């Protein structure tokens, strides 16, 4: 026995409500994923709109029709906002409100004027536009996780097309006044597509956010929480024990007298010094280079594809930039320096551990020679402030 239209509406409402509960539960577990909360709010509004429409189907009163338009357009605009938030990381509340209000005016004005057929044409087209726009957000974000994001974009697109068909059938019939809810094959098809689409989008959304959670955990495992740089583990995972390219240099930095900074000014100031140095290190290196915090006040920079002598120049540039920085404290302005050890590129390839060890030994030579200078691995004399000299 075929289900009647109201039964299909009820099935769609229950499906959307279950998805909203699931997304809310996922958000409660991971509060940082606020996009889940945005999507949940949108689904709750859509579910409310479904039940308002069900009431209109049973009793086509103006209040039920307007309530349906308001809830549907607010809900689908919020779902678009969740897609935009997923793509950009920001919740665009004004943009959501503008789209929702525009869709409401587009539909409600004809309804209030007595042209309910025209109102439902406008309603279907407005929802379709919001769904197409939502699909576009996930399409633009597809590089992050191609399979689920392309699936979500496709399902939103198919759902949007079903609403376009509903509008097209009403337009073809030429009935601007209906006196009741639209009833035709396109409406039945749209309901079926919405139920299937809701189920698919829900499953793919949950899989996507689980993937995002796992990716965030992986990122946290290799990232230094204070500076945002890679940590020691990530550096060794990336380079391991394989031979380094002959055009690659390894540079190690150690902030001078850092223990005294913590003892005299407090750990909060010490953390600020570490962040400032991390900023200088990142700002003065090439995008292809690798920057990491080895631990404590020690940092490493792996410089790739450089000409002989360029590693020393880069190290000296970073040393001078950090020396010029000022760190405000409660009573005075603090200035810090850094000692640097460089293992420059060589004709004979070495593995990463050997180059790091060589740079580390050069660093301690710089420390013993008075700090605030660059020292080359294998060089007998420290390189004082000024342009560093290449190893002989």
N, C-alpha and C positions, 0 to 999 in steps of 0.2 A: 504494500500500500504506500503511495507517494505521501510525503510529508506536506502539510499545507504551508502557506507562506509564513504565518505566524510561528509555526514550529521551527522553520528555518531561521527566522529572526531570533528566536529564543536560543537556538543552537549557536548562532553567531555571537550573541551576547554572552553566553556561558563560556565559549571559547576565548573571547577577548578578556573576560573577567579572570579566567584561569591564568592567562598569560600575564595580566597585570599583577596578580598575586605572586607569580613566580619571579617576575622582574623586581618587584618590591622586596621579596626575600633575598634576592641576589644583591640588591643595593644595601640591605641591612647588614649583610656579611661584609661587603666591601664599600664603605661609605664614600671612598674617593671617587668611585665611578658614578658621579652624579647624573650622567647621561641615562642611567637606568631609572633614576627617580623621575627625570623629565619624561621618558617614554611611558612610565607607569601612570603619571598624571594624564598624559594624552589618551592612553587606553581607557582610563576611568571615565573621562569625558565622552569618548566614543561609545562606551558601554551604556552610559546614561542616555546618550542620543539614540541608541538602538531601542531602548525601552520606551523612550518618548515617541519614536516612530511607530513602534508596535501599538502604542495607545492610539496614535493617529490612524493607523490602518483599521483598528476596530471602531474608532469613533472620530471621524475627520473634523475635529474642531480646530479653529485657528490657533488657540493657545498651544495645543500639542504640536502643530506644524512648526510654529515659531521656535518652541523649545527644542525641537529636533534639529532645526537649522543652527541655532546658537551652539548647542552642545557638539554637534558634528563638526562644525567649522572650527570651534575652539580646540576640539580634540585633534583633528587632523593637522591643524596649524602647529600644535604642540608636538605632535609626532614629527613633523618637518623640523621643528626646533631641536628635537633630540638627534636627528640625523646631522643637522648643522653643527651641533655641539660635539658629536662624535668626530666630525671632520676637523673642526677648528680648536676644540677644547674649551670653547666659550659658549655660554648660554645667551642667545640673542633675544632677550625678552621683548624689546621694542619691535623687532622684526616679526616675531610671533604674533604680537598684538595687532600689528598693521595688517598682516595676512588674514588673521581671523576676522577682524572687523570688516575688511573689504569683502570677504566671502559672505559674511552675514548680510551686509547691505545689498549685495548682488542678488541674494535669494529672498530676503525678508520683504524688500520693497514691493516686488511683484505680488507676493502673498498677501500683503496688506491691501494692495490695490484690487484684489479679487481674482488675479490671474494665477491660480495655483499651479496650473500646468506649466506656465512660463517659469514660475518659482522653482519647480522641481527640475526643469531643464538647467536653470542657473545653478541650482544646488549640485547636481551631478557634475557639471563642468567645473565648478569651483573645487569640489573634492578631487576630481581628476587632476587638476592643475597642482594641487597641494601634494598629491601622491607622486606625480611625475617629478616635482621638485625634490621630494624626499628621496626618490630613487637616484636622482642626480647626486645628492650628497654622498650616498654610499658608493656610487660609481667613482666619484672623485677620490674617495678614500681607499680604492681597491688595492693599491700597492701594499697596504699594511697586511692584509690577509685576503688574497684574491678569491679563493673559492667561496667562503661564506659571504663576503661582501658583494660579489657579483650575483650570487644567489638571492640575497636580500634585495638588491637593485632590480633584478628580473621580476621578483614576486610583486614588488611595489608597482612596477611598470604594468604587469598583467592586471593587477587590481585597478589601476588607473584606467586602463583600456576598457574594463568592464563598465566603469561609470560613464565613459564616453559613449559606449553603446546604448546605455540607458537614455542618455540625453538625445542621441541620434534617433532612436525609435520614437520618442516623444515629439521631436521636431518633424519627423516624417509623417506622423499622424496629424500634425497641425492643430492640436487641441491645446489652446492656451488656458482653457478652463476645464478642470476635471471634476471637481466636487468630491474627490476622494483620492486615496493614495494611488500612484501609478501601478498598473498591473499588466505585465506583458512578459514575453520570453526573455527579454534583456534583463529585467529585474530579477527573474529567477536565476538566470545565469550569473549575474553579478553577486547574488547571495552565495551561490556555490563557490564562486571564485574567491570571495572574501573569506569564507570559512576555510578553504584550502590554503589560501594565502596567509591567513592569520596563523594557522598551524605551522606552516613552513617558515614564516618569518620568525615566529617564536623559537622554534628549534635552532635555526641558524643564528639568531641573536644570542641565545644562551651559549652555543658553541663558540661564537665569536668572543664573548666576554670571558669565557673560561680561557680561551687562547690568550686574550689580552692579559689576564691575571697571571698566567704562567710566564708570559713574556716579561711582565713587570718584575716577577720574582727572579727571573734570570738576570734582568738588568740590575736589580738591587744586589745580587750576589757578586757582581763584578764592578760595582760602582762604590767609590768612597762617599759615604753619606754627608760628610762635612763640605767637601769641595766640589762634588759632582764629577770628579775626574775618575778615570779607571783606577782600580786598585792593583796591588801587587799580583794577586791571583790572575786577574785579567791580562796583565802584561805578560806573565809567563805562559798563560794559555795561548796567547796570540803568537808568541815567538818561540816558546819551548826551547828545545836544544838544537834546532835546525841551524845550519850555517846562515849567517847574515849576508845580505848582498854587499859586495865590496864598496858600494856607494852609500852605505848606511852608517851613521854614527850614533853612538849612545852617550847621552849627557846626564850626569847626576848632579842634583842641587841639594844643598843642606843649609837651612836658615841659621845664621850665626847667632850664638848665645840664646837660643830659643828657650832653654830652661829658665834663664834669668827673666825673660819676658813673662813667662807664666808665674814665676815666683814673685816678681815685683808688681805686675799689673793685673794678674788674675788670668784664669783660663779663658774667660770670655774674650779678652783682648788677644790672647794667644790664638784663639780660633779665628779672630778677625784678621790677624796677620797671615795665617795659613790661607784663608780665602783670598786675600789680596794678592799673595804670591801666585796662587793658582790662576787667578784672573790674568796676571801679567804673563804667566807661562803660556796660557791658551791664546792670548792676544798676539804674542810674538812668535808664533809658529805657523807652519803651513798646514792647510787642512789634511794633507796626506800624512803628516807626522802623528806620532802617538804620544800622548801626555798621560802620566799616571802619578799617583801618590803612592810611594813605596811603603810609607808608614811614618808616624811621628811627623818630624819636620823635613823629611827627605822625599824628594820628587825625582822623576826620571822623564827624559824626553828622547824618543827615538826619531832621528831625523833621516829622511829617506831621499835617495837620489840627489846627492849634493856633490859639488865640486870640492876638491881638496882645500882645506882652510875655511870652508863655509861654516862648519860646525862650531869652530871657535868664535867666529863672528856672531853667530846666533846666540851662543852662550853669553858673550860679552854684552850683547844688546839687552838680553833679559836681565843680566846682573845690574846693568846701569838703570834700567827702567824700574826695577824693584828698589834700588838704593834711593831713587828720587821720590818714591811714594811716602806719604805721611799717614800715620795712623793716629787719629785723635783719641786721647784718653781723658780721664776726669781732670787731671792737673796739667798735662803737657801734651805735646805732639811727639809721638814716638816714630823714629826712623830705624829701619832694620836693613841688614845686608845679607848676602848669600854667598856661600863658597861653591865653586863649581869644578867638577871633574869631567873631562871629555875623553872618550875613547873614539878617535876619529876613524874615518873610513881607511881601509888598508888594502893593499894589493892581494894579500892572502886572506881569504874568508875565515872568520871565527864564528863560533856559535854565540847565541845571545848571552848566555851565562858568563862566558869568558869576557865578552865586551863589557858587560855590566860590572864584572869584577875589576876589570882594568880601569873603568871610569871611577869606580868606588875608591880604588887605591889612589888615583890622581886627586880625588876630592880630599882625602885625608892629608895628602901633601899640601894642598891649598890651605887646609885648616892649620897645619903646623907652621906654614910660612906666614901666617898673620891674618888669614881669612879675607873675605871680600875680594876674591880674585878667581881667575880661571886657570886651571892647571891641566895640561895635556898628559894623557897616559904615556908613560915611557920617557917623558921629558924630565930632565934633571933640575930644571929651574922653573919656578912658578912664573905665571904670567900676571904682572901687576895690573892695576886698574888701567884701562885703555884697551886698544885693539889687541886681542889675543894673538900669539904667535903660533904658527903651525909647527907640528912635530918635524924634526929633521929625519 
